[in-house]
Amino acid sequence: MRPLTIALLAALVWPLASRGASPVLYESSLGCPSCFWELVLTGHPTDPDQLALAGVFGGLRLSRDGGRTWSPGAFLDVPIYSDPKALVTGDGTLLLSALASLTNPADGGSVRSGVLYQAPLSDASFPGTLYQEPPADLPAGVRSIVDFPKLAYAPGTGAIYIGANAVRFLDGTLGPGLFVSRDGGLTFTEQKLDYGSPGQTRRSPPLSMDVTPQGALRIVVTAGADQQDRQYLLRFDVDATSFDVIPGPPLSNFYAPIALKARGGTTGWLVYQGPEIAIDETGPHAGRIYATWAQPQSIVFDPAVDLGRYGRDFDVFLAFSDDDGVTWSTPVKVNEDGTTGDQFFPSIRVDAAGIAHVVFLDRRENPDLPQFDVYYALVAGGRVSRNVRVNGLHVTIADTYAGREVGDYLDMVVAHPTRSYVAYPCLSAAYGPTDACVAAVDPTQFPPSGDLLKCYRAPATAGFVPHVVTLDDRFEHKIARVVAPATLCNAVERDDNPVLYPSGHLRCYGITDTPPQAHFARRDVPVDDAFGRVTWTLTASETLCLRAATDFQEPPPNLDHFKCYRARPKAGMRGFVRRSLALTDALEGKTALVLKPEALCVAVDVDGAGFRNPAATLS
């Protein structure tokens, strides 16, 4: 059997006229000019209405009504500078670590130090305590004694963990370190983090932290040499007094976190790649560690680009471990676009039901322009959902901040099973974002994420007897003649995203209308599938696809029959952008080039047998 050049996206497509409500319920802007840079969003673990968002230079906004309205909050005692990280404990206490701007006693200049703010999330002001204070004998000229802090909390013990880079230890040495408080943040102890090994020429600081259901700290870092890098998981004992280093998933082209602001341009953008980790605390896979990261397909060295090199075609990946990092699942590509547009700045959280929520910045729609969008995916059982665009207006990036246009990272998602929130830089001006926005999302309203189907030419091996059937679908009622078998369609993995129903097959037949019946009335149909929102013109019916059993495997009972209509992009609309997908089914694994739309297939009632899902659609 020869494969066709099309892939059918089973149950992944809803025409806009018939789909349910958008999962994005409403959006709000915060009126906080400093909140978009290195923004972090957090919320109460059991009260979805209570939220907090912080940025740099004291930017803080609080919401008591699920992000509809926001009011200013205040940091007390210590002036915040940058690098916030935030979480809310089970009793509703906001913990927020950051860099503070203090004074070097030796020369009167500023020095960045570490601060932890905390108070009930329901308050409006949050006192701060230094966890790293400039010593009295700090040499003149020193401008930082800690950098890039990360935050975690162990509910069972009440321990607060802050991992950091470039820590100036009491003995005067510098390096990555861990600060631990066991008295609610009043005092901290410090310890060095030595996780390097021979042969490594680069090592990241702590990038992301979480705790296991037993309260043991886990930190993810990266390290490598030449052009090879790998994730490493630092696994601490429950007391956080010692740790081992476990190799994690390998990374490709990870050493150059630089993207072009516009394809074909010469201005680079320093982007955040992760990895970010999140641990399922109470879901059906309690203890599962999720990791998400972004990496480019290749590195381009170009002296015309201001930073000398850049990554081409960043994608976001996800893997998980059910044995505390010893083994990992095959990484799955989260973004489903198949284009060469970039995706990066990944954020991840796991809700109480064990669903992982992944949010990232995305360039799929306008890679030739200096702008981005915000996309969102759910991960259930290791399987990635359809991607949903969250933001309304495209967000412009400019050349204002020397390549660091939204900061070093973004923590964009708060996750609950039936209500989640996504924060992002927004309200662009000529010089880039000017505010932060928050969208409320209902995860239960995500588009259905059924299987992809790959179709092969498969004529009958013996004589086929044509016959007549009655077909009813959303477009027409017809009596059709089934002429001959045409294709067989198998469920297929996309970029290692596993299939839901391996036994899902369709056998497709050519059909013609029996006379005398009116010809199909040409019509324009809005379509929303994994490749975007478009309008197609349908011109004629041509195929009937029936659910089929193969190799003695019955098809899933919720799979419909489909009637397919010849389709093409509506005249005057932007043409289809070719894209590549790695497709693996029971017959073969190949990278396929998707050339153009061919057909729109809708669920059909055959001879009065009814529907499983009248809204089911393939493209």
Buried (B, 14 or more C-beta within 10 A) or exposed (E): EEBBEBBBBBBBBBBEEEBEEBBBBEBBBBEBBBBBBBBBBBBBBEBBEBBBBBBBEBBBBBBBEBBBEBEBBEBEEBBBBBBBBBBBBEEBBBBBBBBBBBEBBBBEEBBBBBBBBBBBBEBEEBBBBBBBBBEEEBEEEBEBBBBBBBBBBBBEBBBBBBBBBBBBBEEEEBBBBBBBBBEEBEEBEBBBBEBBEEEBEEBBBBBBBBBBEEBBBBBBBBBBEEEEBBBBBBBBEBEBEEBEBBBBBBBBBBBBBBBBBBBEBBBBBBBBBBBBBBBBBEBEBBBBBBBBBBBBEEBBEEEEBBBEBBBBBBBBBBBBBBEBBEEBBEBBBBBBBBBBBBBBBBBBBBBBBBBBBBBBBBBBBBBEBBBBBBBBBBBBEBBBBBBBBBBEEBBBBBBEBEBBBBBBBBBBBBBBBEBBBBBBBBBBEEEBBBBBBBBBBBBEBBBBBBBBBBBBEBEEEEEEEEEEBBBBBBBBEBEBBBBEBBBBBBBBBBBBBBBBBBBBBBBBBBBBBEEEEEEBEEEEBBBBBBBBEBBBBBBEBBBBBBBBEBEEBEBBEBBBBBBBBBBBBBEEEEEBBEBEBBBBBBEEEBEBEBEEBBBBBBBBBBEEEEBBEBBBBBB
